[in-house]
Amino acid sequence: MDIEKLINAIRHSRVKITDHADEEATNDSLIFDEICFSVQHGKVIEDYPNDKPLSKLPDYGEELCG
C-alpha cells in the first residue's frame, strides 16, 4: 500500500469506514480523527505488502490531543 495514496484519500474524504474498522476503533477507544491524524503525521513502522485482500501499514503517531 502506498502511504501517500492513503493520505491523499484522507485529505479528499475518499475513505470508507467499514463496520469492522468501526468496531475495532471502538474497542481500542479510538476516534477516526485520531486515526487520520496519525496516518498523516505518524511514521510507518512495518509494511505487510503481501497481506490479502489489502496490505497493512501499521503506523506510530501521537494522538490528536497529545
Backbone torsions as a table, in degrees:
resi	resn	phi	psi	omega
1	MET	NA	137.4	178.9
2	ASP	-90.3	114.0	-176.7
3	ILE	-60.4	-34.1	179.7
4	GLU	-65.3	-35.8	176.6
5	LYS	-65.9	-39.5	178.4
6	LEU	-65.8	-44.5	178.1
7	ILE	-61.3	-43.3	178.7
8	ASN	-62.3	-41.6	178.3
9	ALA	-62.5	-40.8	178.0
10	ILE	-63.3	-46.5	-178.2
11	ARG	-61.7	-29.9	-177.9
12	HIS	-104.5	17.8	177.3
13	SER	52.8	43.0	178.4
14	ARG	-112.3	44.0	-179.3
15	VAL	-118.7	129.0	176.7
16	LYS	-101.5	127.6	178.4
17	ILE	-96.3	114.3	179.7
18	THR	-77.0	162.2	176.2
19	ASP	-58.2	-40.9	179.9
20	HIS	-62.7	-44.1	179.0
21	ALA	-62.8	-39.9	178.7
22	ASP	-63.4	-42.9	178.0
23	GLU	-63.9	-43.6	-179.7
24	GLU	-64.5	-42.2	178.5
25	ALA	-62.6	-43.9	178.6
26	THR	-61.5	-43.6	179.2
27	ASN	-61.9	-30.0	-179.9
28	ASP	-97.0	9.7	179.9
29	SER	56.0	42.0	178.5
30	LEU	-111.6	149.3	170.6
31	ILE	-111.9	156.0	-172.9
32	PHE	-69.2	-24.3	173.2
33	ASP	-61.8	-39.7	178.0
34	GLU	-66.2	-42.5	-179.9
35	ILE	-63.9	-46.5	179.8
36	CYS	-62.7	-41.3	177.5
37	PHE	-60.7	-44.7	-179.4
38	SER	-62.6	-42.2	178.8
39	VAL	-62.3	-42.7	-176.2
40	GLN	-75.1	-27.8	-172.8
41	HIS	-122.2	-4.3	-178.2
42	GLY	-88.1	-164.7	-177.1
43	LYS	-128.7	131.6	176.0
44	VAL	-69.1	125.9	-178.0
45	ILE	-104.4	-19.4	176.5
46	GLU	-152.7	157.1	177.6
47	ASP	-133.4	129.1	177.9
48	TYR	-119.0	73.3	-173.2
49	PRO	-67.1	-19.4	-176.9
50	ASN	-95.9	1.3	177.4
51	ASP	-66.5	141.8	-178.9
52	LYS	-120.1	144.9	6.9
53	PRO	-81.7	-16.9	179.1
54	LEU	-128.7	146.9	177.3
55	SER	-71.3	162.8	-178.9
56	LYS	-119.3	146.4	176.5
57	LEU	-134.6	81.4	176.5
58	PRO	-60.4	140.4	179.5
59	ASP	-130.8	162.7	176.6
60	TYR	-118.3	126.8	178.1
61	GLY	-153.8	153.4	176.0
62	GLU	-69.5	149.3	176.6
63	GLU	-66.7	155.7	-178.2
64	LEU	-52.4	-39.7	-176.8
65	CYS	-94.5	11.1	177.7
66	GLY	122.6	NA	NA
